[in-house]
C-alpha cells in the first residue's frame, strides 16, 4: 500500500514540476486552438512574369491580384500569365494568397517547398517556413532560365507581420499587414 502511495505521489510531483516549469507562453500555447491550416495552391504555377529578383507578394482580393497583374505586365512589357484571376477568385473570397518567388535562376534544379501545412502564430505575428533549395552540387541540371515560385493559400486573419523563414530559420521575407 505504501509503495503504491509513494508511486502516486512521485507521479504527481513530476506532473506538478513539469507544469510549474512551463513559461506562461508555453502554457497558453498548450491550451490554444489548433494551428491554422495553409495549403500549397497551383503546384504548376509558372513564375516567368514575376520580378527577376526574389520577391514576396501578399494578395488579399481579386482587385489586388488584378493590380499585381497590371504592374507585372507594365514592368515586363508583356501580358502576365502567372496569376490568373479565374484560378484564384474563389480562394480570395475567404483566404489570402501568398506568392514566394525565388527570382530568376540560370539553371534548373532549384526548388521551393512548403515545410508545414500550418501557419504559426506567435505574439500576433504569422510565420510560414519553406525549403529554399539550390540544386545539389554535381547534379546535372537544365541550362535554361528558370524562376521557381510557390503559391500558398493562408487564412484571412489579423496579424501584425507575416514572416517567411527558410528551413534553417533564417528570414527570407517579411510583410507588414
C-alpha atoms as one frame of an Amber mdcrd trajectory, in Angstrom:
protein
   0.000   0.000   0.000   2.738   2.466   0.955   4.662   1.629  -2.228   1.574
   2.496  -4.316   1.148   5.715  -2.354   4.782   6.705  -2.997   4.382   5.917
  -6.700   1.262   8.094  -6.940   2.993  10.907  -5.009   6.066  10.637  -7.242
   3.997  10.848 -10.435   2.002  13.775  -9.055   5.187  15.638  -8.109   6.642
  15.076 -11.601   3.474  16.386 -13.216   3.403  19.455 -10.958   7.097  20.158
 -11.551   6.611  19.952 -15.332   3.531  22.196 -15.248   5.223  24.747 -12.987
   8.374  24.856 -15.133   6.403  25.886 -18.246   6.525  29.552 -19.143   3.221
  31.451 -19.372   3.637  31.465 -23.192   4.059  27.659 -23.297   1.055  27.212
 -21.024  -1.056  29.460 -23.274   0.151  27.685 -26.413  -0.735  24.305 -24.915
  -4.322  25.462 -24.418  -4.721  27.379 -27.727  -6.785  26.183 -30.656  -5.024
  24.050 -33.276  -2.702  25.840 -35.711  -4.286  27.406 -38.784  -4.158  25.293
 -41.925  -2.334  26.554 -45.027  -2.167  24.919 -48.457   0.070  24.986 -51.457
  -2.013  26.000 -54.454  -1.303  25.805 -58.167   1.615  23.362 -57.994   2.410
  24.014 -61.655   2.318  27.802 -61.365   4.736  29.460 -63.777   6.520  32.477
 -62.416   8.202  33.668 -65.579   6.457  37.029 -65.406   7.244  37.768 -61.754
  10.196  40.080 -60.983  13.623  38.608 -61.731  14.737  39.116 -58.139  13.416
  37.139 -55.186  10.110  38.578 -54.006   7.033  38.112 -51.836   3.523  39.053
 -52.956   0.630  39.040 -50.454  -2.741  39.210 -52.212  -5.983  39.718 -50.252
  -8.541  40.338 -53.006  -9.248  39.901 -56.708  -8.651  43.658 -57.086  -5.156
  43.345 -55.576  -4.485  40.372 -57.848  -5.509  42.405 -60.903  -3.317  45.325
 -59.749  -0.354  42.953 -59.353  -1.021  41.512 -62.816  -1.158  45.001 -64.365
   2.026  46.060 -62.568   3.910  42.987 -63.722   2.674  43.383 -67.298   3.778
  47.029 -67.451   7.192  46.246 -65.928   7.827  43.394 -68.304   6.127  44.756
 -71.398   4.023  41.644 -71.868   0.757  40.188 -70.682   1.143  38.436 -67.355
   0.055  34.786 -67.450   1.261  33.844 -63.963  -1.614  34.712 -61.663  -4.864
  34.027 -63.468  -7.805  35.805 -61.821 -10.240  32.980 -62.583  -7.955  30.460
 -60.913  -7.798  32.364 -57.622 -11.081  34.321 -57.394 -12.860  31.653 -55.316
  -9.879  31.312 -52.981  -9.635  35.100 -52.493 -13.261  35.284 -51.358 -12.268
  33.857 -47.956  -8.484  33.418 -47.847  -5.297  35.233 -48.860  -2.741  34.233
 -51.464   0.977  34.468 -50.759   3.345  34.034 -53.706   7.018  33.480 -52.879
   9.364  33.865 -55.844  12.998  32.692 -55.796  13.871  35.073 -58.612  15.438
  34.212 -61.919  17.971  31.356 -61.852  20.375  30.413 -64.647  19.661  26.663
 -64.412  17.009  24.208 -63.357  17.163  22.222 -60.116  16.081  24.961 -57.711
  13.122  24.102 -55.507  10.853  25.958 -53.145   8.715  23.770 -50.872   6.218
  24.407 -48.095   7.607  22.806 -44.906   4.428  22.853 -42.818   0.728  22.830
 -43.567   0.087  25.118 -40.590   0.517  28.849 -40.139   2.453  29.562 -36.961
   1.116  32.449 -34.842   3.150  33.983 -32.031   2.930  37.442 -30.468   0.427
  38.469 -33.176   2.921  37.622 -35.952   2.410  34.862 -38.539   5.220  32.647
 -39.829   5.494  30.316 -42.816   8.516  28.014 -43.212   9.726  26.957 -46.644
  12.617  24.914 -48.006  14.703  27.195 -50.253  16.940  24.719 -52.022  19.539
  25.125 -54.793  20.458  22.140 -56.973  22.814  19.614 -55.396  26.492  20.054
 -56.269  27.465  17.949 -59.257  23.836  17.355 -60.254  23.022  17.534 -63.949
  20.519  20.353 -64.462  18.908  22.044 -67.425  20.749  25.069 -68.798  17.782
  27.395 -69.009  16.476  30.415 -67.188  14.017  29.301 -64.501  12.007  31.151
 -61.891  10.841  28.827 -59.103   7.945  30.046 -57.003   5.366  28.837 -54.550
   1.741  29.984 -54.179   0.251  29.434 -50.722  -3.330  29.816 -49.507  -3.445
  31.206 -45.955  -6.455  32.014 -43.746  -7.533  35.661 -43.725  -6.746  36.620
 -40.141  -5.407  39.682 -38.358  -1.683  39.704 -37.595   0.978  42.394 -37.478
   3.677  40.870 -39.692   3.970  37.818 -41.930   7.435  36.244 -41.821   8.745
  33.777 -44.403  11.610  31.696 -42.987  13.818  29.137 -44.691  14.499  25.629
 -43.403  17.273  26.981 -41.134  15.012  29.611 -39.562  16.632  32.486 -41.479
  14.367  35.345 -42.551  13.698  35.422 -46.295  10.880  37.994 -46.370   8.617
  39.938 -44.066   5.358  41.705 -44.872   3.615  44.211 -42.597  -0.113  43.616
 -42.586
